[in-house]
Amino acid sequence: MLNDNNGYVSINEATKFIEPDRRNISYIITKAEFSSQIRITKGKTLIPKVLLNQIEDYYEQNKALFDKYSKSDDHISTLLMSRYLGITFEELIEQIHEGKWDGKHVCIPKLTPPVKKDQNHFNYFFIRSLTINHFKTINEIATKNKDIIVTRETIFRYARKGLLPQPIHLKGSNLYDEKEVLASLYSIRKSQILSQKEHKGGVIVSRYSLLNNHQKNAIDKFINFRRKNGIIDFNGFRTKDTIAHMDKTLKSMKEIISSAFVLIISGRCGIEEEVIVNKSINEDIIDEFNPDVFDFLSINVEDYFSLSSKRKKVTLKNYLLNLKQFYYFYLQQLELEAVISEEKHREFLALNLRVKQFLNQFPRERKKWFSLDESKAKKSFLTPEQLIKVRDLILTDPVSRNSTMNATIWQLGCTTGLRPEEMEHVRIEHFLLDELGFLKLNDRGWGILKLPTEASKHENSPSHVIFGTPIPKETVTQINRYLQKLYLKQGTSNKPGSGYLFRPNPAFPDMPYNKIDKSFLVRIRPLLNFLTPEQTENFVLKSSRHSMNNIISKTHLPVLRFNGEIQKIAAQYQMRHKPKDTTIGDDYYSALITEDDFYKVLDLSINFPWNQEQLELWEIKQGYKKATNNETKLQQDNLIMEVQSKEVSERINQIENRLSELRTRPKTISVKEWTIEVNKLKKEKIALTN
């Protein structure tokens, strides 16, 4: 401390009394709080001695703050911030002066003069939590948020196109407000999909559009007839009474017939190349394409070769199925006109012969391939152990972007018998759900699928009218694991508990797959070394359904009375088939076996744990396997007792929860039903606790 408070000292003299050096003092005294008290005499700067302590305090305080923020993990310097933003130091200072970073930084007065004249006189430190921890690069956002509704590559594409929201002061940098970006992805993705559809609608050329009016009218007349469920019955061929998934089926039928006509016209015009390439008109040859060269009633054998030379066998089969219906529709009509005159009769016979010769050229694997009995085809039946191994391979698929969904598809097929084509139509609301939109268990500890008619194969294979399609608890857990990820990806604007279970984009619940992608099974095929060569050769997604049926109907159950008829009927219920060789009505069909027997058969066959070690214990418990030695047997007996105890505890909890729900009678059940269920649950609880 100084004793003499009077008089002045020069800058050089001041350095003898206080810590700051000459350069620091020269700069500090220019600050507003000091400058008015400084005297300039004969070109010499004089500082009142009374100010020296204040100057030293000012220096020490701001130096301490500078050191504090420089070392702080919660702050970042202006220089580093400018590099992080990808802008110059000067540009960032300008943004600070414009107020773009107000509230997001602290400023400390400088203690040495700026290098350049008129440069700022403060050191700025940005608060990390409000800046770089809040603003992220696209790479950081994509890496951190793995469950977003679009891929990493898509986010980068949005950024390149300038579609992502970005604060004004970050324009030109690679930083974004993470919350704003995540919130915007749903709307951007939706607008992209809609614009793509509009674009496709304007660019994609339908083969139907290339036909002349006579050909279009002929196809439209046929399609409208089938839309009304009109029956075609000609030459031993009869269409089904109803068309499953009518809009989708008729749309496909129209395009297939149009495609066949375009190929036939191309052949008659001598055009070797495809008229439509990548869904767009081939401008080089379109002038040669003349639809008027083909009257659809002039079909002949040569026209078949225009099809077969450009299409594979499987496509030709599809052509046959649709063209047969189309031509038999017109032959059926012309047959009526043939009775009018002998000339009409000759025209009809000639057309019938030409159509017959044309259709006979198409390949057939069986006498009537179009009504192929799948039960006669080779099927790959897997054991529970093999089903689990397949599921585990799917979950560890390094290429898959959604292994959880693929594993759910597989496990759902293994336990409910859903067909691949039904997977495309099943919706979340078809399941028994809780208030959060997840699958819940019924009072028996099973999930329930109520597959409606319109979602089933040929709209003719719904779930059992009373029992539904029970789902084992472990499959319910797997589905809920998938739903949890789905709900995170679909965004808060979509309500959980509705929409297609499997969809190409989580953000659009009502946009289904046209066809379930089965490539994940192709990828694991080389790894199926636990299957026999024949099993591997015939391994497809539908093997899950076939295996379930085989396990339910062929397992020798420990309860002898279940083996045989009860077992087979239970398998038919779960497969959503009516029992074979029966002509009984729906009411009687529903009561062929009791609900208790149905669940017990399923519990003893497909309610196995999806874990290899636990599966072995379960099989020993059911009597399907024996322990290998006394020590192992003792260990397994102990483990079985633990499993049984756990199962009993879980069942008691389920009963208690249900009884809690039934304290007051639900409006959906009668007093009698309520009383019966409560008493039944209480008796079961007493039996389990004794």
C-alpha angles and dihedrals in degrees: 000000000000121000096196111072095172132086134022136275132202122244091258091050091048091060088065091061105037137038102244115094125235094270092051093048093047090055099039094055089059089067116107094247092059108024097079091060097050119102126210111202121176090339092309121120114225125193122200108244088226089067096055095086090048091049090050092048090048090051096047095045095050093041089053091050091048091051091046096053093039090059096037118113088206095063138053129205124246092248094053091043092054090051090048090052093045094236134111124271090244092052091053092049088052091052090051091052090049089057096244092131099040112149093014100085145037123228127213121191113248118246096203127050119265116265091235127046115261093011117143118286099216138077111226126206118189120220106241096210090057098039127021092015088050098037116058139183117249089249091055093047093049093045095047097044104051095162097060118132096250134048125262090251091053093055090052089050091051089051093050090051092049093241096130119089113249130179112252094244090054095053110127092023128097093241127106138178101259096210093048092050094049092047092051099050095083095053093042092050092047093051090047093053092046092048090048089053091049090047092049091046089058099040109033111088119215115218086226089066091061093061126093123250094261092056093043092050091050092053093044092051091052093046093049090050091053091044088062088052089250112177122235110204114171138136093356093309119116128178121224119269093245136024117233116227087003102192094048093043096048092045089054092045092052093051094046093052090045090050091052091050092050091053092048091049090048089052093050090048091050093243112153099181127073113270091211118045122181089352092300131102116267096235092194094068107019092100089063092054111099116173092191091076089074126067103185090222090058092068115148142170093271089061089062091062090057085062101039095049092062105030136065124243095258091053091049089056089055090050090051095052093052100036091049091058092044097051095039088054090059094039088053089055096042090051088067092051090049091075092062097074143355090246091055089047092054091048090051093049091048093050092045090053094048092048091047092051091045094050092044090065093067117099120255127188092194135021089263104016092168091068095044113172103226091198088069094052120093112271132194111229116195130194121234089258091054092046090056092048090053090050090050091051090051091051092052095046103135093200098051120101092199110028091157091060092046092049089049091052090052097045092044090055091048095054106028101030094233111172120230092249090051092052086068092058104038113111130200091243089061087075131075101262140188124226091273094057097255126124113267131196125250122228089279093057096253133116118236132222117194100192107192125221094253092057096047130089111290085350086277107098111068126158118280109289093233108019099036115200110307117219121206116243095247091054089050087054091050092049091048090049088056093044091053090059092041093053091050091053098042093064133233093280090072117072116231117241100047140075134052114325091221118036136159092236121029092209092066108058095178096050107091132193114269084215131000110252108240097178090110089071091050090055095053095043094094088055096055093103090139090067127078117252090254092050091049093048092054096037111131136144090268088062085083091063094042091050092050091053091047093049094049097043101036104038112107099234121215091231100073098203090061093061115096121009099015090047094050094047090049089053091050091050092051091045088050093238127131109243110271123256093022128121096179123131126260095259094056092038089058092058101044089114130013123257090244092055092046093053093043092055091049091046091054094046117028102015092088123136115262092228124091097225095043090045091059091051090047091051091049090049091052091046095247091120138026128222113256100226141002096262093047090044091054091049091047092046089054091048091048090053089051091050091047091048090050091049091050091049091049091049092049090051090050091050092048091049091049092047088051089054090049097053085105121033113257113234090234095068133054125246090254094051090046093051094046093050094047093050092046092053093047091052091049091050092051090050092051095048096048 
